[in-house]
């Protein structure tokens, strides 16, 4: 979900698109006892007023507005914040079915900024028959963004793996400083930036839209948000597509262990593909070239003038971050191979630039603080610095090219984060309509096993598999007619693909 400036930050989900992106992109949160079963109901907040739409500045055809939400749903009569919302009206109003809410992942991505970029990727019939609505989740974008002062380049430049056993994850000091700064600077907001509260915000958006039910399309981390919404409000769902599925009931450490071999396999594929082309910028031995860059970067000074954040040397951390971005959205990162060549020649600036795009939004705003606030507030288990370092060494031993980075990617920011109030764990929605889960065979952020596990937790769900490389189908294979047909049939008519369906 990230790429070239315009999709930077999508994967972390991209996913971090992006990554998240990751997911890329990471882990989630619902109360220990599901509110849909036996937990005491929360106080009822006053229903939101209808959204006052106006034209979005700089985006012809899109409408913008805001929805007021309680910061703390346990005390809805206290402080509130405004969640920024945007809408692309259905292109065929006479055939309009309803509203499709879209979340791009992250966590922390601005839906307002990404919506105009991603609209053309939806199947034509979906654009014709649905209003597509997106929003900036609380603590992000234009919805009271969290800023704890963490430098993006300081984060990307942290080495991914300790050099010796029983050493802390190298980024632990930076992430400890981040956690302390967030608690100090935003104590009234930080504890409430989590997926459960964002899911409740999404239902207030539904109410403000005047819809009894909504459809939902979530990418990467957005699949976690959709799952939590389904757990809280199953009767408010018309249809739901979860694309680039997060293994929501896995711990952060388990997610890292699942992600490491997927990223390694994706990098192997990228290097092998380059080696099969003539000429490959990396020469006759692309893997050897990559390994040489990996060996020489730690001692290289950082000639990073013009990157906007140049206080630290370019390192293997930047290499791994830039590499995961490229594996996630290869079509948007065509400069990656040349960045490797430049780094091999002593100029790390292009790698740093790509790495920064992984941790910044489309407008250049840092995603670091909000991303980790959501991730850590969603996870009950926060491995400490030494445990995280040990995991990184284990993953690197099994996946030597890039696997060790999975520990930093999935859980590094949580090594000193306070305990979660509403962790997402043991989520098993009931009473939902049939759900469609989409997974890629070559996804480096949210591996296909996550789609299998996510499909299994719903009472009725189908898995649709995209046989391709990159993070999520919508970002890497949106032109594929097989996938378009299945997605359109499901969203428009509720028709699900047959079990085991694979599009390639």
C-alpha positions as CSV (number, residue, x, y, z in Angstrom):
1,X,0.0,0.0,0.0
2,X,2.8,2.4,-0.2
3,X,4.8,3.6,-2.9
4,X,6.5,6.3,-4.6
5,X,5.3,9.4,-2.5
6,X,1.8,9.0,-3.7
7,X,1.1,5.8,-1.9
8,X,3.8,6.1,0.7
9,X,2.7,4.6,4.0
10,X,0.0,2.3,2.6
11,X,1.5,-0.9,3.6
12,X,1.7,-1.8,7.1
13,X,-0.5,-3.1,7.1
14,X,1.5,-1.0,3.9
15,X,-0.5,-2.5,6.0
16,X,2.9,-1.0,6.8
17,X,-0.9,-0.6,2.4
18,X,0.8,-0.1,3.6
19,X,1.6,-1.3,3.9
20,X,0.5,-2.1,5.8
21,X,0.5,-1.8,5.9
22,X,1.6,-4.0,7.7
23,X,0.4,-4.1,6.8
24,X,2.8,-3.2,6.0
25,X,1.0,-3.8,8.5
26,X,-0.2,-5.5,12.6
27,X,-2.4,-6.6,15.5
28,X,-5.7,-5.7,16.9
29,X,-8.2,-5.2,19.7
30,X,-11.6,-6.0,21.0
31,X,-12.6,-6.2,24.7
32,X,-11.6,-9.4,26.4
33,X,-15.3,-10.3,26.6
34,X,-17.1,-9.3,23.4
35,X,-19.6,-6.5,23.9
36,X,-21.9,-8.4,21.6
37,X,-22.3,-11.1,24.3
38,X,-22.0,-10.8,28.0
39,X,-20.1,-7.5,28.8
40,X,-22.0,-4.6,30.2
41,X,-23.2,-2.2,27.5
42,X,-21.4,1.1,27.2
43,X,-23.3,4.3,27.8
44,X,-25.1,5.5,24.7
45,X,-23.7,8.6,23.1
46,X,-26.0,11.1,21.5
47,X,-26.6,10.2,17.9
48,X,-24.4,12.2,15.5
49,X,-25.9,14.9,13.3
50,X,-26.1,14.2,9.6
51,X,-22.8,15.0,7.8
52,X,-22.7,18.5,6.3
53,X,-21.0,17.7,2.9
54,X,-19.0,20.3,1.0
55,X,-16.6,20.0,-2.0
56,X,-13.2,18.6,-1.0
57,X,-10.4,21.1,-1.8
58,X,-8.3,19.9,-4.7
59,X,-10.4,16.8,-5.4
60,X,-13.1,17.4,-7.9
61,X,-16.2,15.2,-7.5
62,X,-15.4,14.3,-3.9
63,X,-17.3,15.6,-0.9
64,X,-15.8,16.2,2.6
65,X,-17.3,16.4,6.1
66,X,-16.8,15.5,9.7
67,X,-18.5,13.3,12.4
68,X,-18.2,14.1,16.1
69,X,-17.2,11.1,18.2
70,X,-16.5,10.6,22.0
71,X,-12.8,10.2,22.8
72,X,-13.8,7.7,25.5
73,X,-17.0,5.7,24.8
74,X,-17.2,4.9,28.5
75,X,-17.9,8.6,29.0
76,X,-19.6,9.8,25.9
77,X,-20.7,13.1,27.5
78,X,-17.1,14.2,28.0
79,X,-14.5,15.3,25.4
80,X,-15.1,14.6,21.7
81,X,-13.1,14.8,18.5
82,X,-14.0,15.3,14.8
83,X,-13.4,12.4,12.5
84,X,-12.7,13.6,8.9
85,X,-14.8,11.9,6.3
86,X,-14.9,12.0,2.5
87,X,-17.3,10.5,-0.1
88,X,-17.2,9.7,-3.8
89,X,-20.9,9.5,-4.8
90,X,-22.1,6.6,-6.9
91,X,-21.6,7.2,-10.6
92,X,-25.1,5.9,-11.4
93,X,-27.4,7.4,-8.7
94,X,-30.5,5.7,-10.2
95,X,-28.9,2.2,-9.6
96,X,-27.3,3.1,-6.2
97,X,-27.2,0.2,-3.7
98,X,-25.8,2.0,-0.7
99,X,-22.5,3.0,0.9
100,X,-19.2,1.1,0.7
101,X,-16.8,2.3,3.5
102,X,-13.2,1.9,2.6
103,X,-10.2,1.7,5.0
104,X,-6.7,1.6,3.4
105,X,-4.8,0.1,6.3
106,X,-1.7,1.2,8.0
107,X,-2.7,1.3,10.7
108,X,-2.8,5.1,10.6
109,X,-3.2,5.8,6.9
110,X,-5.3,8.8,5.9
111,X,-8.4,7.5,4.1
112,X,-9.1,11.1,3.0
113,X,-5.8,11.3,1.1
114,X,-5.9,7.8,-0.3
115,X,-9.5,7.7,-1.5
116,X,-8.9,9.8,-4.7
117,X,-5.8,7.7,-5.5
118,X,-7.5,4.3,-5.2
119,X,-11.0,5.0,-6.7
120,X,-9.9,3.9,-10.2
121,X,-8.9,0.5,-8.8
122,X,-12.4,-0.5,-7.9
123,X,-14.4,-2.5,-10.4
124,X,-16.5,-0.2,-12.6
125,X,-19.8,-1.6,-11.4
126,X,-18.8,-1.0,-7.8
127,X,-18.1,2.7,-8.6
128,X,-21.4,3.0,-10.4
129,X,-23.6,1.5,-7.7
130,X,-22.0,2.5,-4.4
131,X,-21.1,5.7,-2.7
132,X,-17.5,5.1,-1.5
133,X,-16.7,6.7,1.8
134,X,-13.4,6.8,3.6
135,X,-12.2,8.6,6.7
136,X,-9.1,9.5,8.8
137,X,-9.2,7.2,11.9
138,X,-8.9,9.0,15.2
139,X,-5.3,10.1,15.9
140,X,-4.4,10.3,12.2
141,X,-4.6,12.6,9.2
142,X,-7.2,15.3,9.8
143,X,-8.7,13.6,12.9
144,X,-6.7,15.0,15.8
145,X,-3.4,13.5,14.5
146,X,-1.0,12.1,17.2
147,X,2.5,13.7,17.0
148,X,5.0,12.6,19.7
149,X,8.0,14.0,17.8
150,X,9.5,10.7,16.7
151,X,11.8,11.2,13.7
152,X,10.9,8.9,10.8
153,X,14.6,8.5,9.7
154,X,15.6,7.6,13.2
155,X,13.1,4.8,13.1
156,X,14.0,3.5,9.6
157,X,17.8,3.6,10.4
158,X,17.6,1.3,13.4
159,X,19.4,-2.0,12.7
160,X,16.9,-4.9,12.6
161,X,18.9,-7.6,14.4
162,X,21.1,-7.5,17.5
163,X,24.7,-8.6,16.8
164,X,24.9,-10.9,19.8
165,X,22.5,-13.1,21.8
166,X,20.6,-11.7,24.7
167,X,20.9,-8.2,23.4
168,X,17.8,-5.9,23.0
169,X,16.3,-5.1,19.7
170,X,18.4,-2.3,18.4
171,X,15.5,0.2,18.0
172,X,14.4,-0.3,21.6
173,X,15.9,3.0,22.9
174,X,14.1,5.0,20.2
175,X,10.8,3.2,20.7
176,X,11.1,3.7,24.5
177,X,11.6,7.4,24.0
178,X,8.5,7.4,21.6
179,X,6.3,5.7,24.2
180,X,7.3,8.1,26.9
181,X,6.8,11.2,24.7
182,X,3.4,10.0,23.6
183,X,2.2,9.5,27.2
184,X,3.6,12.9,28.2
185,X,2.4,15.0,25.2
186,X,-1.1,13.4,24.7
187,X,-2.2,11.6,27.9
188,X,-5.9,12.3,27.2
189,X,-5.8,10.9,23.7
190,X,-3.2,8.1,23.5
191,X,-5.0,5.5,25.6
192,X,-8.1,5.8,23.3
193,X,-6.4,5.4,19.9
194,X,-7.2,1.8,19.2
195,X,-9.2,-0.4,16.8
196,X,-12.2,-1.0,19.0
197,X,-12.8,2.8,19.4
198,X,-12.2,3.3,15.6
199,X,-14.8,0.6,14.9
200,X,-17.2,2.5,17.2
201,X,-16.4,5.7,15.3
202,X,-17.2,3.9,12.0
203,X,-20.6,3.0,13.3
204,X,-21.2,6.7,14.2
205,X,-20.2,7.5,10.6
206,X,-22.8,5.0,9.4
207,X,-25.5,6.7,11.6
208,X,-24.4,10.1,10.3
209,X,-24.8,8.8,6.8
210,X,-28.4,7.7,7.5
211,X,-27.6,4.1,6.6
212,X,-29.1,1.1,8.4
213,X,-26.3,-1.1,7.0
214,X,-23.0,-0.5,5.3
215,X,-20.7,-2.5,3.0
216,X,-17.0,-2.4,3.9
217,X,-13.7,-2.9,2.0
218,X,-10.6,-3.1,4.2
219,X,-7.0,-3.4,3.1
220,X,-4.3,-5.0,5.3
221,X,-4.9,-3.5,8.8
222,X,-8.3,-2.5,7.4
223,X,-9.2,-6.2,7.6
224,X,-8.6,-6.1,11.3
225,X,-10.8,-3.0,11.6
226,X,-13.5,-4.7,9.6
227,X,-13.3,-7.8,11.8
228,X,-13.6,-5.8,15.0
229,X,-16.6,-3.9,13.5
230,X,-18.2,-7.2,12.6
231,X,-17.7,-8.4,16.2
232,X,-19.3,-5.3,17.6
233,X,-22.0,-4.5,15.0
234,X,-22.8,-7.7,13.0
235,X,-26.3,-6.6,12.2
236,X,-25.0,-3.3,10.6
237,X,-23.1,-5.1,7.8
238,X,-24.5,-5.6,4.3
239,X,-21.3,-7.1,2.8
240,X,-17.6,-7.0,3.8
241,X,-14.4,-7.6,1.8
242,X,-11.2,-8.2,3.8
243,X,-8.3,-7.9,1.4
244,X,-4.8,-8.7,2.6
245,X,-6.0,-10.5,5.7
246,X,-4.4,-9.9,9.0
247,X,-4.3,-12.9,11.4
248,X,-6.1,-10.9,14.0
249,X,-6.1,-13.5,16.8
250,X,-2.3,-14.1,16.5
251,X,0.1,-12.3,18.9
252,X,2.5,-9.8,17.5
253,X,5.3,-12.3,17.8
254,X,3.2,-14.9,15.9
255,X,2.5,-12.4,13.2
256,X,6.2,-11.6,12.9
257,X,7.0,-15.4,12.6
258,X,4.4,-15.7,9.8
259,X,5.5,-12.6,8.0
260,X,9.3,-13.3,7.9
261,X,9.3,-16.3,5.5
262,X,6.8,-14.5,3.3
263,X,9.0,-11.4,2.9
264,X,12.0,-13.7,2.4
265,X,10.3,-15.6,-0.4
266,X,9.1,-12.4,-2.0
267,X,12.7,-11.0,-2.0
268,X,14.0,-14.2,-3.4
269,X,11.4,-13.9,-6.2
270,X,12.3,-10.3,-7.0
271,X,16.1,-11.0,-7.2
272,X,15.5,-14.2,-9.3
273,X,13.3,-12.3,-11.6
274,X,15.9,-9.6,-12.1
275,X,18.5,-12.3,-12.7
276,X,16.4,-13.7,-15.5
277,X,16.3,-10.4,-17.3
278,X,18.9,-8.9,-19.6
279,X,20.4,-6.7,-18.4
280,X,19.7,-6.8,-14.7
281,X,21.0,-3.6,-13.0
282,X,22.4,-5.8,-10.2
283,X,24.6,-7.8,-12.5
284,X,24.7,-11.6,-13.1
285,X,24.3,-12.4,-9.4
286,X,21.5,-10.2,-7.9
287,X,21.4,-12.1,-4.6
288,X,25.1,-11.6,-4.2
289,X,24.7,-7.9,-5.0
290,X,22.0,-7.5,-2.4
291,X,24.1,-9.3,0.2
292,X,27.1,-7.0,-0.6
293,X,24.9,-3.9,0.0
294,X,23.7,-5.5,3.2
295,X,27.3,-6.0,4.4
296,X,28.6,-2.5,3.5
297,X,25.7,-0.3,4.6
298,X,26.2,-0.3,8.4
299,X,29.5,1.7,8.2
300,X,28.3,4.0,5.4
301,X,27.7,7.7,6.3
302,X,24.3,9.1,5.3
303,X,24.5,11.5,2.3
304,X,20.8,12.1,2.5
305,X,20.5,15.8,1.7
306,X,17.1,16.6,0.3
307,X,15.2,13.7,1.9
308,X,13.7,16.0,4.6
309,X,14.9,13.9,7.5
310,X,18.7,13.4,7.4
311,X,19.9,13.2,11.0
312,X,21.1,9.6,10.9
313,X,23.3,7.4,8.7
314,X,21.8,5.1,6.1
315,X,21.8,1.5,7.4
316,X,20.6,-2.0,6.9
317,X,17.4,-0.8,8.6
318,X,16.8,1.6,5.7
319,X,17.6,-1.2,3.2
320,X,15.1,-3.5,4.8
321,X,12.4,-0.9,5.1
322,X,12.9,0.2,1.4
323,X,12.9,-3.4,0.3
324,X,9.7,-4.3,2.1
325,X,8.0,-1.3,0.5
326,X,9.2,-2.5,-2.9
327,X,8.0,-6.0,-2.3
328,X,4.6,-4.7,-1.2
329,X,3.9,-2.4,-4.2
330,X,6.4,-3.2,-6.9
331,X,4.6,-1.2,-9.5
332,X,5.1,2.0,-7.6
333,X,8.7,1.5,-6.7
334,X,10.6,1.1,-10.0
335,X,13.5,3.1,-8.6
336,X,14.4,0.4,-6.1
337,X,17.0,-1.5,-8.1
338,X,18.8,1.8,-9.0
339,X,18.7,2.7,-5.3
340,X,20.6,-0.6,-4.6
341,X,23.1,0.3,-7.2
342,X,23.6,3.8,-5.7
343,X,24.0,2.4,-2.2
344,X,26.6,-0.1,-3.5
345,X,28.5,2.9,-4.9
346,X,28.4,4.8,-1.6
347,X,25.2,6.9,-2.0
348,X,22.5,5.8,0.4
349,X,20.2,8.7,-0.2
350,X,17.8,6.9,-2.7
351,X,17.4,4.0,-0.2
352,X,16.6,6.4,2.6
353,X,14.0,8.2,0.4
354,X,12.2,4.9,-0.3
355,X,12.4,3.9,3.4
356,X,10.9,7.2,4.5
357,X,8.0,6.7,2.1
358,X,7.1,3.5,4.0
359,X,6.6,5.5,7.2
360,X,5.0,8.7,5.9
361,X,1.6,9.4,4.5
362,X,0.8,10.9,1.0
363,X,1.2,14.4,2.3
364,X,4.6,13.6,3.9
365,X,3.2,13.5,7.5
366,X,4.9,10.9,9.7
367,X,2.9,7.7,10.4
368,X,5.2,6.4,13.1
369,X,3.5,7.6,16.3
370,X,-0.1,6.9,15.3
371,X,0.8,3.6,13.7
372,X,2.5,2.3,16.9
373,X,-0.1,3.8,19.2
374,X,-2.8,1.7,17.4
375,X,-0.7,-1.4,17.1
376,X,0.4,-1.5,20.7
377,X,-3.0,-0.4,22.1
378,X,-4.5,-3.4,20.3
379,X,-2.1,-6.0,21.6
380,X,-2.2,-7.6,25.0
381,X,1.4,-9.1,24.8
382,X,4.2,-6.6,24.3
383,X,7.6,-8.5,24.1
384,X,10.3,-6.5,25.9
385,X,13.5,-5.3,24.3
386,X,15.5,-8.5,24.9
387,X,12.6,-10.8,23.9
388,X,12.2,-8.8,20.7
389,X,15.9,-9.0,20.0
390,X,15.9,-12.7,20.5
391,X,13.0,-13.1,18.1
392,X,14.7,-11.0,15.5
393,X,17.8,-13.3,15.7
394,X,15.7,-16.4,15.3
395,X,13.9,-15.1,12.3
396,X,17.1,-13.9,10.7
397,X,18.7,-17.3,11.2
398,X,15.9,-18.9,9.2
399,X,15.4,-16.1,6.7
400,X,18.8,-14.4,6.3
401,X,18.0,-11.8,3.6
402,X,15.2,-9.8,5.3
403,X,13.5,-12.1,7.8
404,X,15.0,-10.5,10.9
405,X,13.3,-7.2,10.0
406,X,9.9,-8.8,10.8
407,X,10.4,-8.3,14.5
408,X,10.9,-4.6,14.2
409,X,8.1,-4.4,11.6
410,X,5.5,-6.3,13.7
411,X,6.3,-5.4,17.3
412,X,9.3,-3.1,17.7
413,X,7.3,-0.1,18.7
414,X,5.6,-1.9,21.5
415,X,8.7,-2.9,23.6
416,X,8.1,-0.2,26.1
417,X,4.4,0.7,25.4
418,X,2.0,0.6,28.4
419,X,-0.5,-2.2,28.7
420,X,-3.5,-2.2,26.4
421,X,-6.9,-1.2,27.6
422,X,-8.9,-3.0,24.9
423,X,-6.7,-5.6,23.3
424,X,-8.0,-7.4,20.2
425,X,-7.9,-11.1,21.0
426,X,-10.0,-14.2,20.6
427,X,-12.3,-12.4,18.2
428,X,-15.0,-14.7,16.7
429,X,-17.9,-12.6,15.3
430,X,-21.4,-14.1,15.3
431,X,-24.5,-13.1,13.4
432,X,-22.7,-11.6,10.4
433,X,-23.7,-12.0,6.8
434,X,-21.4,-14.0,4.6
435,X,-17.9,-12.4,4.4
436,X,-15.4,-12.4,1.6
437,X,-11.7,-12.7,2.6
438,X,-9.0,-12.1,-0.1
439,X,-5.4,-13.3,0.2
440,X,-2.4,-13.2,-2.1
441,X,-0.1,-16.2,-2.6
442,X,2.9,-13.9,-2.7
443,X,2.0,-11.2,-0.1
444,X,5.1,-10.2,1.9
445,X,3.2,-8.4,4.6
446,X,0.1,-10.4,5.3
447,X,0.8,-13.9,4.2
448,X,-1.8,-16.2,2.8
449,X,-2.1,-18.2,6.1
450,X,-3.7,-15.0,7.6
451,X,-6.5,-15.2,5.1
452,X,-7.1,-18.9,6.0
453,X,-7.2,-18.1,9.7
454,X,-9.4,-15.0,9.3
455,X,-11.9,-16.9,7.1
456,X,-12.2,-19.6,9.8
457,X,-13.3,-17.2,12.6
458,X,-16.5,-16.1,10.8
459,X,-19.7,-18.1,10.9
460,X,-20.0,-17.9,7.1
461,X,-17.1,-16.7,5.0
462,X,-15.4,-17.5,1.6
463,X,-11.7,-17.2,0.8
464,X,-10.8,-15.8,-2.7
465,X,-7.1,-16.2,-3.6
466,X,-5.1,-14.0,-5.9
467,X,-2.1,-15.8,-7.3
468,X,0.3,-12.9,-7.5
469,X,3.1,-10.9,-5.8
470,X,2.7,-7.8,-3.7
471,X,0.5,-6.6,-0.8
472,X,-3.3,-7.0,-1.3
473,X,-5.2,-7.6,-4.5
474,X,-6.5,-4.1,-4.9
475,X,-3.0,-2.6,-4.9
476,X,-1.3,-5.2,-7.0
477,X,-3.9,-6.9,-9.3
478,X,-6.8,-4.6,-9.7
479,X,-7.0,-5.0,-13.4
480,X,-7.4,-8.8,-13.2
481,X,-10.8,-9.6,-14.7
482,X,-11.3,-12.9,-12.8
483,X,-10.9,-11.0,-9.5
484,X,-13.0,-8.1,-10.6
485,X,-15.9,-10.5,-11.6
486,X,-15.9,-12.2,-8.2
487,X,-15.6,-9.0,-6.2
488,X,-18.4,-7.3,-8.2
489,X,-20.7,-10.3,-7.9
490,X,-20.2,-10.4,-4.2
491,X,-20.6,-6.7,-3.5
492,X,-23.5,-6.2,-5.9
493,X,-25.5,-9.4,-5.6
494,X,-24.0,-11.2,-2.6
495,X,-22.8,-14.1,-4.8
496,X,-19.7,-15.8,-3.3
497,X,-17.0,-17.7,-5.2
498,X,-16.8,-21.4,-5.0
499,X,-14.6,-22.9,-2.3
500,X,-11.0,-23.0,-3.4
501,X,-11.3,-20.3,-6.1
502,X,-8.0,-18.9,-7.3
503,X,-7.5,-16.1,-9.8
504,X,-4.1,-15.7,-11.5
